[in-house]
């Protein structure tokens, strides 16, 4: 996994001792949420880089990444939804003379 594209979030002067409740906003609680989100964003960026590397490996051995992405999308779909989409696609293609 490459560390080059991992998102980093500047922490600035936001140490926990500086947080306070202001105008009904619980500073420490808000800061905890923000830190959790930042950690997850970093993990998401790292995972995206891993996925990119896998597509690169597949491309290197001759697979088409664009088609693989379509297959991933289709595999996520419910079978009925996929059949409905296929039928509509065929209907639309016939309507414009592509069949």
C-alpha positions in Angstrom: 0.0 0.0 0.0 1.4 3.4 -1.0 1.5 6.1 1.6 1.9 8.9 -1.0 -1.8 9.5 -1.6 -3.0 9.1 2.0 -5.1 12.1 3.0 -3.7 14.1 5.9 -5.6 16.5 8.0 -3.8 19.3 9.7 -4.5 19.3 13.4 -3.3 22.9 13.9 -3.7 24.1 17.4 -6.7 21.8 18.2 -5.3 19.9 21.2 -8.0 18.5 23.5 -7.1 21.0 26.3 -8.2 23.9 24.0 -11.7 22.5 23.4 -14.6 24.0 25.3 -18.3 24.3 25.3 -19.4 27.4 23.3 -22.9 28.4 22.5 -24.3 25.1 23.5 -21.7 23.2 21.4 -19.8 20.5 23.3 -16.3 21.2 22.1 -14.7 17.9 23.3 -17.5 15.8 21.8 -17.3 17.7 18.5 -13.6 17.3 18.4 -13.9 13.5 19.1 -16.3 13.2 16.1 -14.0 15.2 13.9 -11.0 13.1 14.8 -12.9 9.8 14.1 -14.0 11.1 10.7 -10.4 12.2 9.9 -9.1 8.7 10.8 -11.7 7.1 8.6 -11.0 9.5 5.7 -7.3 8.5 5.9 -8.3 4.8 5.9 -10.6 5.4 2.9 -7.8 7.1 1.0 -5.5 4.2 1.7 -8.1 1.6 0.6 -8.8 3.6 -2.6 -5.0 3.5 -3.3 -5.1 -0.3 -2.8 -8.0 -0.7 -5.2 -6.2 1.4 -7.8 -3.2 -0.9 -7.4 -5.3 -4.0 -8.0 -6.8 -2.5 -11.1 -3.3 -1.7 -12.3 -2.2 -5.3 -11.7 -5.2 -6.6 -13.6 -4.5 -4.2 -16.5 -0.9 -5.4 -16.6 -2.1 -9.0 -17.3 -4.6 -7.9 -20.0 -7.9 -7.2 -18.2 -9.9 -4.0 -19.0 -10.4 -2.0 -15.8 -13.5 -0.2 -17.2 -15.2 -3.5 -17.9 -14.1 -4.8 -14.4 -15.7 -1.7 -12.8 -19.0 -2.5 -14.7 -18.8 -6.1 -13.5 -18.3 -4.9 -9.9 -21.4 -2.6 -10.2 -23.5 -5.4 -11.7 -22.4 -7.9 -9.0 -23.6 -5.5 -6.3 -27.1 -5.3 -7.9 -30.0 -7.5 -7.0 -30.7 -10.1 -9.7 -34.2 -8.7 -10.5 -32.8 -5.1 -10.7 -30.0 -6.3 -13.0 -32.5 -8.2 -15.3 -34.8 -5.1 -15.4 -31.8 -2.9 -16.4 -30.7 -5.4 -19.1 -34.3 -5.5 -20.5 -34.6 -1.7 -20.6 -31.2 -1.5 -22.3 -32.2 -4.0 -24.9 -35.5 -2.2 -25.5 -33.8 1.2 -25.8 -31.2 -0.2 -28.2 -34.0 -1.7 -30.4 -35.8 1.6 -30.3 -32.8 3.4 -31.8 -31.9 0.6 -34.2 -28.8 -0.7 -32.4 -29.9 -4.4 -32.3 
